[in-house]
């Protein structure tokens, strides 16, 4: 009887060890899958970060260009106003010389 009990117990323990081994293998596989997913996600995040840096640089350059064009537009308006004032002065001078 003792041998049968020992045999049953050893068989039970062996089955439990096999079950634990399967669970460990399953957990290891899940960890490996998770690690691969993390690596892919990390690579994607790194690529997106680089793209954001590139876009940020482009936006900074675009902002500088817009500021420069804004300054040029203001300068052009001032020059046009002076030219128009000069034109009106010339017309006034011509009219004055002709009438008086």
Residue pairs with C-beta under 8 A, 6 or more apart in sequence:
none
